[in-house]
Amino acid sequence: MTAMSIRPVMISSLRTWPKVSLSKSSSEALAAFTGARHCVTVASGTEALLIAMMALDLKPGDEVITTPFTFAATVETIVLLGARPVFVDIEPDTCNLDVTQVEAKITPRTRAIMPVSLYGQVADMDEINAIAARHGNIPVIEDAAQSFGASYKGRRSCNLSTLGCTSFFPSKPLGCYGDGGAIFTSDDALAQACREIRVHGQSARYTHTRVGVGGRMDTLQCAIVLAKLERFEWELQRRRELGARYGELLAGSGVGLLAVRPDRDCVWAQYTVFVDDRAGVQAALQEQGIPTAVHYPKPLHHQPAYAQHCCPDCCEHSVTAAARVMSLPMSADLSDADQRRVVEALGRTMHERAGAPALTGR
């Protein structure tokens, strides 16, 4: 996406402002894309989670069930509001929340369930929603920072639960040129609460009916997201194609692959694989000019700021994944030639290390 393609959107918005709010235009376009009734654009994905939980009136002592294998923002927003994260381990093959463990973690203090749609694949939202319904309609918040555009049983990520929160950070599937995020819901009252909280709790100018934050999404970033939406379907398809091609090319290489469930797709915010001796593999790839990344090297219940919320021996699959995950280059603009170069370099590296036990595709 070039500056030239964004320029007409900016010119058009400046000509029509203030008659047409660019924030309103982007919110309407994003809501239409997901199928949700409301979209509230906000300053970041972190702000989206924070405002969503404030709209639910999360209080000190409340509990939120979530995963420790995620970026810190998922849990830090819970703790900032005085609530307690309750960790549930992940599925070892998808790295998403293990739904079979959720119900046992529900207590009278459970105020929300927050699955994370990691790496671009949605968690088992129908099963999570059913559990929440059985226990008094506990609100479910999808942390969809990495999965905007993904499909689950014919529906879009961010329109699968009480609230959906996403990020438009530049590295995300739909990224702006700075920070940005959005909250999605089909609940009118929650949408209104989110809009008011976003502007310091104002229901009208200088009428503060709630405690809020300064959480608006910058107008420039709204314009960029609007412009990038025009080719976003193409980008999603390209990411799916690249992900499928990675899987085909890496088959039998000794690299473990993430599973994608048959009732959903993955938009591959990060194309992530499993390797042993990750540091050694990364170093060998770096020597060949291939960049890699790790999302995430330590689960949150092993982080000093959050260790008190869970025993260190819990969530064994999260601990194992943190030691083995490695992300390869992924972008809608990644060329076939560059992708093959990545695969060939990784293949050489794994072949040279073939003395190690073969991986089994976890």
VENBEL-V944914 format. One record per backbone hydrogen bond with DSSP energy under -1.0 kcal/mol. CO is the residue of the C=O (numbers start at 1). NH is the residue of the N-H. E is the energy in kcal/mol with one decimal. If there is no record, write none. Layout:
# VENBEL-V944914
{{CO:NH:E} {CO:NH:E}}
This chain:
# VENBEL-V944914
{{2:6:-1.2} {3:7:-1.9} {6:10:-2.0} {7:11:-2.7} {8:12:-2.6} {9:13:-2.4} {10:14:-2.3} {11:15:-2.0} {12:16:-1.7} {13:17:-1.9} {16:19:-1.6} {16:20:-1.0} {21:25:-2.5} {22:26:-2.5} {23:27:-2.2} {24:28:-2.5} {25:29:-2.2} {26:30:-2.5} {27:31:-2.5} {28:32:-2.3} {29:33:-1.9} {30:34:-1.9} {31:35:-2.5} {38:185:-1.7} {40:183:-2.1} {42:181:-2.0} {44:48:-1.7} {45:49:-1.8} {46:50:-2.3} {47:51:-2.9} {48:52:-2.3} {49:53:-2.1} {50:54:-2.1} {51:55:-2.5} {52:56:-1.1} {53:58:-2.1} {54:57:-1.5} {59:62:-2.2} {62:84:-2.8} {63:111:-3.4} {63:112:-1.2} {64:86:-2.8} {65:114:-3.6} {66:88:-2.4} {68:70:-1.3} {68:300:-3.0} {71:74:-1.6} {72:76:-3.1} {73:77:-1.6} {75:79:-2.3} {76:80:-2.6} {78:83:-1.8} {79:82:-2.2} {82:61:-1.9} {84:64:-2.3} {86:66:-2.5} {89:98:-2.5} {91:95:-2.2} {93:259:-2.9} {96:91:-3.1} {98:101:-1.8} {99:102:-1.4} {102:105:-1.9} {103:106:-1.3} {107:110:-1.8} {109:63:-2.5} {112:65:-2.1} {113:141:-2.7} {115:143:-2.9} {116:118:-1.6} {118:121:-1.8} {119:269:-1.1} {120:267:-1.8} {123:125:-2.3} {124:128:-2.1} {125:129:-3.1} {126:130:-2.1} {127:131:-2.1} {128:132:-2.6} {129:133:-2.3} {130:134:-2.0} {132:138:-1.9} {133:136:-1.1} {139:113:-2.0} {140:163:-2.0} {142:144:-1.4} {142:165:-2.8} {143:117:-2.2} {147:150:-2.7} {150:157:-2.7} {151:265:-2.0} {152:155:-1.8} {155:152:-3.1} {156:159:-1.7} {163:142:-2.6} {164:184:-3.0} {165:144:-2.7} {166:182:-1.8} {168:176:-3.8} {169:172:-2.7} {180:168:-3.2} {181:42:-2.7} {182:166:-2.5} {183:40:-2.8} {184:164:-2.3} {185:38:-2.2} {187:191:-2.4} {188:192:-2.2} {189:193:-2.2} {190:194:-2.6} {191:195:-2.3} {192:196:-2.2} {193:197:-2.8} {194:198:-2.1} {196:201:-1.9} {196:202:-1.0} {197:200:-1.0} {197:213:-3.1} {198:215:-2.9} {199:202:-1.1} {201:209:-1.8} {201:210:-1.5} {204:207:-2.8} {207:203:-2.3} {207:204:-1.0} {213:200:-2.9} {213:215:-1.1} {215:43:-1.6} {218:222:-2.0} {219:223:-2.1} {220:224:-2.1} {221:225:-2.5} {222:226:-2.2} {223:227:-2.3} {224:228:-2.6} {225:229:-1.7} {227:230:-1.0} {231:235:-2.1} {232:236:-2.8} {233:237:-2.3} {234:238:-2.6} {235:239:-2.5} {236:240:-2.3} {237:241:-2.5} {238:242:-2.7} {239:243:-2.5} {240:244:-2.6} {241:245:-2.4} {242:246:-2.7} {243:247:-2.2} {244:248:-2.1} {245:249:-2.8} {246:250:-2.4} {250:253:-2.3} {256:274:-2.7} {261:264:-1.5} {263:153:-2.9} {270:272:-1.1} {271:328:-3.1} {273:326:-2.1} {274:256:-2.6} {277:281:-2.1} {278:282:-3.1} {279:283:-2.2} {280:284:-2.1} {281:285:-2.3} {282:286:-2.7} {283:287:-1.8} {285:290:-2.5} {286:289:-1.7} {293:327:-3.4} {299:302:-2.1} {300:303:-1.5} {303:306:-1.6} {303:307:-1.4} {306:309:-1.9} {307:310:-1.5} {311:314:-1.5} {315:319:-1.6} {316:320:-2.4} {317:321:-2.6} {318:322:-2.3} {319:323:-1.1} {321:324:-1.3} {321:325:-2.7} {324:275:-2.3} {326:273:-2.9} {327:293:-1.5} {331:334:-1.9} {335:339:-2.4} {336:340:-2.4} {337:341:-1.9} {338:342:-2.1} {339:343:-2.5} {340:344:-2.9} {341:345:-2.2} {342:346:-2.5} {343:347:-2.9} {344:348:-2.5} {345:349:-2.2} {346:350:-2.7} {347:351:-2.4} {348:352:-2.4} {349:353:-1.1} {351:354:-1.6} {353:356:-2.4}}
